[in-house]
């Protein structure tokens, strides 16, 4: 009987160590996962993204826009930024050279529209790069409908 008590005691001790080991490993795994999530979200925050635009994506305008304005989550490098405007059929529309609207960290890139705009759908394509060196690009559409 004494042996069974000792054996039971050893099992309990072994079981306790095993539970502690499992709990420790689970805590380490959770901490590692939390660091990965925080690290990834912090890293992604350094990349620039389009916040808003004028004209806004998918909008229908009654009058042609005088300029295209694109606001990003951080100030873009103007030398590495391009904006084009074309009809749905792919015909390019002339734009003035790009400029920044102001000196803030989330300045808008502005391109005055120089070419005439006929009624119909248009496509804005943009590409930029922020201080972190990672490129970003995208497309926006709007429709010009003067009868509106």
BATOR-612875 format. One line per 5 residues: number of its first residue (from 0); their letters; for each residue x, y, z of N, C-alpha, C. Coordinates in pm, whole numbers. Each point is the difference from the previous one (the first is absolute). Layout:
N
NUM) a) X/Y/Z/X/Y/Z/X/Y/Z | ... $
//
This chain:
148
0) xxxxx) 81/-119/0/-81/119/0/85/125/0 | 107/-11/68/90/114/5/56/34/-139 | 27/-102/-78/50/24/-135/-102/75/-85 | -124/-36/14/-101/66/-82/-13/147/39 | 19/33/133/-3/140/39/115/76/-63 $
5) xxxxx) 119/-60/5/117/66/-60/-19/17/-150 | -48/-105/-62/-22/6/-144/-103/107/-32 | -107/4/79/-103/102/-21/56/138/23 | 85/14/100/62/128/29/91/44/-114 | 74/-96/-54/87/32/-113/-82/38/-122 $
10) xxxxx) -109/-71/-20/-87/35/-114/-55/141/17 | -41/33/118/-54/133/25/107/105/-23 | 120/-28/50/110/94/-19/33/12/-148 | 7/-111/-69/29/1/-143/-111/72/-75 | -123/-23/41/-114/64/-64/5/151/23 $
15) xxxxx) 38/43/122/11/142/31/108/66/-84 | 112/-65/-15/108/53/-83/-48/9/-144 | -67/-102/-42/-50/-5/-136/-101/114/-24 | -89/21/96/-98/109/-14/69/136/-1 | 98/17/87/74/126/5/74/22/-132 $
20) xxxxx) 59/-107/-51/72/10/-126/-94/38/-114 | -116/-62/-2/-100/31/-104/-46/145/15 | -25/43/122/-45/137/24/108/100/-42 | 126/-30/31/111/87/-36/13/8/-152 | -10/-114/-65/9/-1/-147/-115/77/-63 $
25) xxxxx) -119/-14/57/-116/73/-53/19/151/18 | 55/40/115/24/142/25/104/55/-97 | 103/-76/-27/103/43/-95/-58/10/-140 | -83/-96/-37/-63/3/-132/-90/122/-15 | -78/31/104/-88/117/-4/80/129/-11 $
30) xxxxx) 108/9/78/85/118/-4/63/16/-137 | 46/-109/-59/60/4/-133/-102/45/-104 | -119/-52/9/-106/38/-93/-32/148/14 | -9/49/123/-29/142/23/110/87/-60 | 125/-39/16/111/77/-58/-7/2/-152 $
35) xxxxx) -35/-112/-58/-13/-7/-146/-110/92/-49 | -114/-2/67/-113/84/-42/36/147/15 | 57/38/114/37/139/22/109/41/-98 | 97/-85/-20/109/31/-94/-51/16/-141 | -87/-88/-42/-53/7/-137/-86/124/-19 $
40) xxxxx) -83/33/97/-85/117/-15/83/127/5 | 104/2/83/88/116/4/76/15/-129 | 46/-109/-58/74/3/-125/-91/49/-113 | -123/-51/-3/-94/40/-105/-36/147/10 | 7/55/121/-34/141/18/99/91/-71 $
45) xxxxx) 121/-48/-31/99/81/-66/-26/12/-150 | -80/-86/-58/-29/6/-142/-108/104/-25 | 13/71/-109/-100/102/-31/-121/-63/-70 | -115/55/27/-126/-45/-59/-81/123/-40 | -83/-15/-100/-89/108/-40/-110/16/104 $
50) xxxxx) -15/121/55/-105/27/99/-129/45/-66 | 14/92/-97/-119/53/-69/45/69/-127 | -96/34/-81/33/68/-126/-113/92/-40 | 35/95/-86/-98/86/-65/33/-3/-147 | -88/-51/-85/-131/-59/31/16/-132/75 $
55) xxxxx) -102/-33/77/4/-125/76/-26/-119/-93 | 50/-114/41/-12/-122/-81/-147/-35/-24 | -35/-20/-126/-136/-40/-36/-100/114/-8 | 45/123/17/-94/113/1/-47/36/-140 | -112/70/-5/-52/56/-125/-1/151/17 $
60) xxxxx) 65/69/-93/14/145/8/-85/69/-105 | -55/114/36/-79/80/-94/87/95/-80 | 117/35/54/94/89/-69/138/-66/3 | 81/27/-102/134/-61/-2/85/50/117 | 80/-87/60/87/46/108/112/87/-57 $
65) xxxxx) 36/105/75/111/87/-42/134/-64/34 | -3/-89/101/123/-66/43/-34/-135/64 | 99/-87/0/-10/-127/72/82/17/128 | -58/-39/114/70/11/128/-3/-136/69 | 117/-46/41/12/-130/67/71/20/134 $
70) xxxxx) -69/-36/110/57/10/133/46/-138/45 | 122/-6/52/58/-126/45/18/1/152 | 24/-117/56/16/-12/146/130/62/48 | 94/21/-89/121/74/33/46/75/-123 | 83/97/22/44/86/-111/75/-82/-105 $
75) xxxxx) -49/2/-124/67/-76/-106/125/72/-50 | 91/-77/-56/117/57/-66/-46/43/-140 | -4/128/-22/-53/53/-125/79/-50/-122 | 130/-14/13/82/-47/-112/-33/-144/-39 | -56/-77/91/-34/-141/-26/-150/-20/-17 $
80) xxxxx) -74/108/-24/-145/-7/-10/-45/33/-142 | -97/-76/-49/-58/31/-130/-152/-17/7 | -70/81/-77/-146/-6/-10/-34/16/-147 | -84/-89/-50/-47/11/-138/-152/-1/-1 | -56/63/-101/-145/3/-20/-26/-44/-143 $
85) xxxxx) -95/-91/-16/-36/-46/-135/-149/-28/-6 | -50/-1/-124/-139/-38/-21/-12/-151/19 | -122/-48/6/-22/-145/13/58/-75/-119 | 7/66/-116/56/-62/-119/154/4/0 | 59/69/97/146/4/11/66/125/-55 $
90) xxxxx) -77/94/-51/58/124/-53/49/87/116 | 127/41/-3/54/80/111/-56/142/0 | -11/57/119/-42/139/19/120/74/58 | 31/116/-55/117/76/45/-19/54/142 | 105/-17/79/4/51/137/122/90/16 $
95) xxxxx) -10/96/90/115/84/34/97/-81/85 | 125/45/11/93/-70/88/-54/-6/144 | 35/-106/70/-48/-21/137/60/102/96 | -79/31/102/48/86/109/-61/-52/129 | 54/46/112/-57/-33/132/-86/117/44 $
100) xxxxx) -114/-30/62/-92/106/40/54/83/115 | 77/-60/89/60/72/112/116/-82/55 | 62/45/105/117/-67/53/-27/-98/111 | -126/-33/25/-32/-90/112/42/-143/-31 | -5/-86/101/39/-140/-18/-97/-77/-88 $
105) xxxxx) -121/47/-15/-98/-71/-83/-46/92/-114 | 95/70/-60/-31/93/-108/-66/-71/-117 | -83/75/-69/-65/-54/-120/90/22/-120 | 5/-100/-87/64/15/-130/-106/58/-92 | 35/107/-70/-97/71/-84/50/1/-144 $
110) xxxxx) -91/-32/-92/28/9/-143/-114/74/-65 | 27/122/-50/-103/77/-69/-33/-70/-132 | -129/-3/-32/-44/-61/-126/13/105/-109 | 82/-30/-103/23/94/-111/-83/-34/-122 | -27/-127/-19/-74/-42/-119/-150/9/22 $
115) xxxxx) -74/7/-112/-147/5/9/-55/-137/43 | -110/4/71/-67/-123/43/-140/-5/-59 | -27/-103/-78/-132/-23/-56/-80/-86/99 | -131/0/-11/-78/-87/88/42/-146/-15 | -2/-72/110/35/-141/-3/86/-40/119 $
120) xxxxx) 39/-126/4/81/-52/112/150/30/-19 | 70/18/114/143/29/-1/72/-88/102 | 129/-20/-26/83/-83/85/122/81/46 | 20/4/130/119/64/58/90/-114/48 | 124/0/-45/99/-96/49/107/78/75 $
125) xxxxx) 36/-50/116/103/68/78/104/-99/49 | 119/53/22/111/-78/55/83/96/84 | 40/-45/118/81/87/86/92/-84/86 | 84/69/72/90/-65/94/19/99/115 | -2/-52/121/21/85/116/144/-14/48 $
130) xxxxx) 30/60/112/136/-1/54/55/-140/25 | -87/-97/25/49/-136/30/48/-73/-125 | -24/57/-118/49/-59/-124/-92/-104/-62 | -111/-33/64/-92/-100/-56/-99/68/-94 | -14/-53/-120/-93/59/-97/-145/-35/33 $
135) xxxxx) -88/88/-43/-144/-23/12/-63/46/-130 | -106/-65/-41/-67/39/-124/-148/-33/10 | -77/60/-89/-142/-28/0/-70/68/-117 | -130/-24/-6/-85/57/-105/-127/53/62 | -51/106/-59/-128/60/41/-80/27/-127 $
140) xxxxx) -129/1/14/-84/33/-116/-98/110/39 | -42/76/-100/-110/93/17/-68/15/-135 | -120/52/2/-76/19/-122/-41/146/-10 | 18/57/-116/-43/137/-26/-136/-6/-70 | -100/58/65/-136/-1/-54/-57/140/17 $
145) xxx) 25/92/-96/-42/139/13/-151/20/19 | -82/-93/-42/-145/15/16/-43/-17/145 | 89/-39/83/-30/-25/140/-30/125/74 $
//
